[in-house]
């Protein structure tokens, strides 16, 4: 598959929820990209939003670039070379993410999508994620006057032989597994409180939670809740397992750790982090990864003490000087 002139290919513009065929094409592209890269090309929340379509909180815009028949896979007839998706909030701000099929990279596909986006929407209020510190993404961002505004580090550790300290739970606190059908609302309340300063995580809704619980990777035994003697939820560690992709082995993830304000200062965050890593190790995972903001010095220091090192990073771009 050698694409000819992506700049001449028509871009399909979809406002609101995508149909099932486009969703399937996007999933297939993302699977191929993850097998090639070992990393997802767009965020999990964006995938959830694409499936759900517009809501009271946001609107969705998807731009899809298909290779013409003469340039595409002779078996399938047509390939999705790349797609761009914008999730726009009510205030007009939004996040742009782009994914390009490995077979169509370095051909100007992303540039074609960004150019089309400029025509149909413009860039007002937009920031963009590049999942992975890609030189091509940095070059594309610079051409449109964007510069890095946030770095999200990916850190990982090898659990085999790791000397993890004891979890050291505070007195009166116990850890148990999440129970579907029982713990959803209590978890949502605890998550809102723990991440009141972080709208991306703290703003998760019941629909967002249900969507994640419906994913193949969801395992309640790895969703650890910390409670006091009265059954009040003080914190949690939600772990995740990424299955093997091609040559990339399965890896566990410190998906999210949260501690409610009233439980801050008890050492519960560290205890929950260690408990989750031990759970993943006991499940046979030799590697564990996590995401952390590069400027979150206390968290980075904690993870380094536990044996994590920086592996890669996602970069958010915004208007230079904005």
C-alpha positions as CSV (number, residue, x, y, z in Angstrom):
1,X,0.0,0.0,0.0
2,X,1.8,3.1,-1.2
3,X,-0.4,6.1,-1.1
4,X,-0.2,8.5,-3.9
5,X,-1.4,12.0,-3.0
6,X,-3.1,12.3,0.4
7,X,-3.5,16.0,-0.1
8,X,-6.0,15.3,-2.9
9,X,-8.0,12.7,-1.0
10,X,-11.5,13.8,0.3
11,X,-11.9,14.2,4.0
12,X,-15.1,12.8,5.5
13,X,-16.5,15.2,8.2
14,X,-18.7,13.7,10.8
15,X,-20.4,15.8,13.5
16,X,-21.7,14.0,16.6
17,X,-21.6,10.3,17.0
18,X,-19.8,8.2,14.4
19,X,-21.7,5.3,12.7
20,X,-20.7,1.7,13.4
21,X,-18.6,1.3,10.3
22,X,-16.5,4.3,11.0
23,X,-16.1,3.2,14.6
24,X,-14.9,-0.2,13.4
25,X,-12.5,1.4,11.0
26,X,-11.1,3.6,13.7
27,X,-10.7,0.6,16.1
28,X,-9.0,-1.4,13.5
29,X,-6.6,1.5,12.7
30,X,-5.9,2.0,16.4
31,X,-5.2,-1.7,16.9
32,X,-2.7,-1.7,14.1
33,X,-1.0,1.4,15.4
34,X,-0.8,0.0,19.0
35,X,0.7,-3.2,17.6
36,X,3.3,-1.2,15.8
37,X,4.0,1.4,18.5
38,X,3.2,-0.4,21.8
39,X,1.3,2.7,22.8
40,X,-2.3,3.9,22.1
41,X,-2.6,6.7,19.6
42,X,-5.5,8.4,21.2
43,X,-6.8,8.6,24.8
44,X,-9.2,6.2,26.3
45,X,-11.7,9.0,27.2
46,X,-11.8,10.1,23.6
47,X,-12.7,6.6,22.5
48,X,-15.5,6.5,25.1
49,X,-16.7,9.8,23.8
50,X,-16.6,8.7,20.2
51,X,-18.8,5.8,21.0
52,X,-21.3,7.9,23.0
53,X,-21.5,10.9,20.6
54,X,-22.6,14.4,21.7
55,X,-23.8,15.1,25.2
56,X,-24.8,18.0,27.4
57,X,-21.1,18.5,28.3
58,X,-19.4,18.2,24.9
59,X,-19.8,17.9,21.1
60,X,-17.8,15.7,18.8
61,X,-16.2,16.3,15.4
62,X,-14.4,13.5,13.5
63,X,-12.5,13.9,10.3
64,X,-11.7,10.6,8.4
65,X,-9.3,10.3,5.5
66,X,-9.8,7.1,3.4
67,X,-7.3,6.0,0.8
68,X,-8.9,5.8,-2.6
69,X,-9.6,2.3,-4.0
70,X,-6.6,2.3,-6.3
71,X,-4.2,3.1,-3.3
72,X,-5.8,0.9,-0.7
73,X,-5.7,-2.7,0.5
74,X,-6.7,-5.0,-2.4
75,X,-8.6,-7.3,0.0
76,X,-10.7,-4.7,1.9
77,X,-11.0,-2.3,-1.0
78,X,-10.5,0.9,1.1
79,X,-8.3,1.8,4.0
80,X,-8.8,4.4,6.7
81,X,-5.4,6.1,6.4
82,X,-6.0,8.4,9.4
83,X,-8.6,10.3,11.4
84,X,-8.7,13.3,13.6
85,X,-11.2,13.8,16.5
86,X,-12.1,17.0,18.4
87,X,-14.0,16.8,21.7
88,X,-15.3,20.3,22.3
89,X,-16.6,21.5,25.7
90,X,-19.5,23.9,26.1
91,X,-17.1,26.9,26.6
92,X,-15.6,26.4,23.1
93,X,-12.4,24.8,24.3
94,X,-11.5,21.4,23.0
95,X,-8.9,18.7,22.6
96,X,-7.7,17.4,19.2
97,X,-6.2,13.9,18.7
98,X,-5.0,12.3,15.5
99,X,-4.2,8.7,14.6
100,X,-2.5,7.6,11.4
101,X,-2.3,4.0,10.2
102,X,1.3,2.7,10.2
103,X,1.0,1.9,6.5
104,X,0.3,5.5,5.7
105,X,2.8,7.4,7.9
106,X,5.2,9.9,6.6
107,X,2.9,10.6,3.6
108,X,1.3,13.8,4.8
109,X,-1.9,12.2,6.2
110,X,-1.9,14.1,9.5
111,X,-1.1,17.4,7.7
112,X,-4.1,16.8,5.4
113,X,-6.4,16.2,8.4
114,X,-5.2,19.3,10.2
115,X,-5.6,21.4,7.1
116,X,-9.2,20.1,6.7
117,X,-9.8,20.9,10.4
118,X,-8.6,24.5,9.8
119,X,-11.2,24.8,7.0
120,X,-14.2,23.3,8.7
121,X,-13.7,24.5,12.3
122,X,-10.5,26.4,12.8
123,X,-8.2,26.2,15.8
124,X,-9.9,28.6,18.3
125,X,-9.8,27.1,21.8
126,X,-8.1,23.9,20.7
127,X,-5.2,22.1,22.3
128,X,-3.8,18.8,20.9
129,X,-2.3,15.7,22.3
130,X,0.6,13.8,20.8
131,X,0.7,10.3,22.4
132,X,4.4,9.7,22.3
133,X,7.2,12.2,21.9
134,X,7.0,12.1,18.1
135,X,9.2,14.5,16.1
136,X,6.7,14.5,13.3
137,X,4.0,15.7,15.7
138,X,6.3,18.5,17.0
139,X,7.0,19.6,13.4
140,X,3.3,19.6,12.5
141,X,2.4,21.6,15.6
142,X,5.1,24.2,15.0
143,X,3.9,24.7,11.4
144,X,0.5,25.8,12.8
145,X,2.0,27.9,15.6
146,X,1.6,25.4,18.4
147,X,4.1,24.6,21.1
148,X,4.3,22.2,24.1
149,X,2.2,23.3,27.1
150,X,2.1,20.0,29.1
151,X,4.1,16.8,29.4
152,X,2.6,13.6,30.7
153,X,5.3,11.1,31.5
154,X,5.0,7.4,31.1
155,X,7.0,5.6,33.7
156,X,7.5,1.9,34.1
157,X,9.2,-0.7,36.3
158,X,10.0,-4.4,36.2
159,X,8.2,-6.2,38.9
160,X,10.3,-9.4,38.7
161,X,12.6,-9.3,41.7
162,X,11.4,-5.9,42.7
163,X,11.8,-5.3,46.4
164,X,8.5,-3.6,47.2
165,X,8.0,-2.4,50.7
166,X,5.1,-3.4,52.8
167,X,1.8,-1.6,52.0
168,X,1.7,-0.2,55.6
169,X,-2.0,0.6,55.7
170,X,-3.1,3.2,58.3
171,X,-4.8,1.8,61.5
172,X,-8.4,0.9,60.9
173,X,-8.1,0.9,57.1
174,X,-8.6,-2.2,55.0
175,X,-8.5,-2.9,51.3
176,X,-11.0,-4.9,49.3
177,X,-12.0,-5.3,45.7
178,X,-14.6,-3.2,43.9
179,X,-18.1,-4.8,43.7
180,X,-20.0,-4.0,40.5
181,X,-23.6,-3.0,41.2
182,X,-22.7,-1.8,44.7
183,X,-19.7,0.6,44.7
184,X,-20.3,2.8,41.6
185,X,-21.8,5.8,43.3
186,X,-19.5,5.7,46.3
187,X,-16.5,5.5,44.0
188,X,-17.7,8.4,41.8
189,X,-18.1,10.6,44.9
190,X,-14.7,9.7,46.2
191,X,-13.1,10.3,42.7
192,X,-14.8,13.7,42.5
193,X,-13.4,14.7,45.9
194,X,-9.9,13.3,45.3
195,X,-9.6,15.0,41.9
196,X,-11.5,18.2,42.4
197,X,-8.4,20.0,41.1
198,X,-8.2,17.8,38.0
199,X,-11.3,18.0,35.8
200,X,-10.1,15.3,33.4
201,X,-10.3,12.7,36.1
202,X,-12.6,14.3,38.6
203,X,-15.3,14.9,36.0
204,X,-15.9,11.3,35.2
205,X,-19.6,10.4,35.1
206,X,-21.6,7.3,35.7
207,X,-21.7,6.8,32.0
208,X,-17.9,7.1,31.8
209,X,-17.5,4.5,34.6
210,X,-20.0,2.1,33.0
211,X,-18.2,2.4,29.7
212,X,-15.0,1.4,31.2
213,X,-16.6,-1.4,33.2
214,X,-17.9,-2.8,29.9
215,X,-14.4,-3.0,28.4
216,X,-12.7,-6.3,28.0
217,X,-9.8,-5.3,30.2
218,X,-12.0,-4.4,33.2
219,X,-11.3,-6.7,36.2
220,X,-13.0,-5.8,39.6
221,X,-10.4,-7.8,41.4
222,X,-7.8,-5.3,40.4
223,X,-9.9,-2.3,41.4
224,X,-8.8,-1.9,45.0
225,X,-10.8,0.2,47.5
226,X,-9.6,1.4,50.9
227,X,-12.2,1.8,53.6
228,X,-12.3,2.7,57.3
229,X,-14.0,0.7,60.0
230,X,-17.3,2.4,59.2
231,X,-17.2,1.5,55.5
232,X,-16.3,4.9,54.2
233,X,-14.3,4.9,51.0
234,X,-11.1,6.8,51.7
235,X,-9.1,6.0,48.5
236,X,-8.6,3.5,45.7
237,X,-6.2,2.1,43.2
238,X,-7.7,1.0,39.9
239,X,-5.3,-1.2,38.0
240,X,-5.4,-2.2,34.3
241,X,-3.8,-4.9,32.2
242,X,-2.8,-4.1,28.6
243,X,-2.7,-7.4,26.6
244,X,0.1,-8.4,24.4
245,X,0.3,-6.5,21.1
246,X,2.6,-8.1,18.5
247,X,6.1,-8.1,19.9
248,X,5.0,-5.9,22.9
249,X,4.4,-8.1,26.0
250,X,1.4,-7.6,28.3
251,X,1.9,-4.9,30.9
252,X,0.1,-3.8,33.9
253,X,-0.9,-0.2,34.6
254,X,-1.3,2.0,37.7
255,X,-4.5,3.2,36.0
256,X,-5.5,5.8,38.7
257,X,-4.8,6.2,42.4
258,X,-7.0,8.5,44.4
259,X,-7.2,9.6,48.1
260,X,-10.1,11.7,49.5
261,X,-9.2,15.0,51.2
262,X,-10.1,13.7,54.7
263,X,-7.6,10.8,54.2
264,X,-4.7,13.0,53.0
265,X,-1.5,12.8,55.0
266,X,-2.0,9.2,56.2
267,X,0.3,7.6,53.7
268,X,-2.6,5.9,52.0
269,X,-1.7,6.9,48.5
270,X,1.7,5.1,48.8
271,X,0.1,2.1,50.5
272,X,-2.5,1.8,47.7
273,X,0.1,2.2,45.0
274,X,2.2,-0.6,46.4
275,X,-0.9,-2.9,46.9
276,X,-1.9,-2.4,43.3
277,X,1.6,-3.1,42.0
278,X,1.7,-6.3,44.1
279,X,-1.6,-7.3,42.7
280,X,-0.3,-6.9,39.1
281,X,2.9,-8.8,39.9
282,X,0.9,-11.7,41.5
283,X,-1.2,-11.8,38.3
284,X,2.0,-12.6,36.4
285,X,2.8,-9.2,35.0
286,X,6.5,-8.5,34.8
287,X,6.1,-4.9,33.9
288,X,4.0,-2.1,35.3
289,X,3.6,1.4,33.8
290,X,1.8,4.6,34.8
291,X,1.1,8.2,33.6
292,X,2.1,11.2,35.7
293,X,2.4,14.9,35.0
294,X,6.0,15.8,34.6
295,X,5.6,18.8,36.9
296,X,4.1,16.7,39.7
297,X,7.4,16.5,41.6
298,X,6.1,14.6,44.7
299,X,4.4,11.9,42.6
300,X,7.4,11.6,40.3
301,X,9.7,11.3,43.4
302,X,7.5,8.6,44.9
303,X,7.4,6.5,41.8
304,X,11.1,6.8,41.3
305,X,11.6,5.5,44.9
306,X,9.4,2.5,44.1
307,X,11.6,1.7,41.1
308,X,9.9,3.5,38.1
309,X,11.9,5.2,35.4
310,X,10.7,7.5,32.6
311,X,9.9,5.5,29.5
312,X,8.2,7.9,27.1
313,X,5.9,10.9,27.3
314,X,2.7,12.3,25.8
315,X,2.9,16.0,24.9
316,X,0.0,18.5,24.8
317,X,0.4,21.3,22.4
318,X,-1.3,24.7,22.5
319,X,-1.0,28.1,20.7
320,X,2.6,29.3,21.2
321,X,2.5,32.2,23.7
322,X,-1.1,31.6,24.5
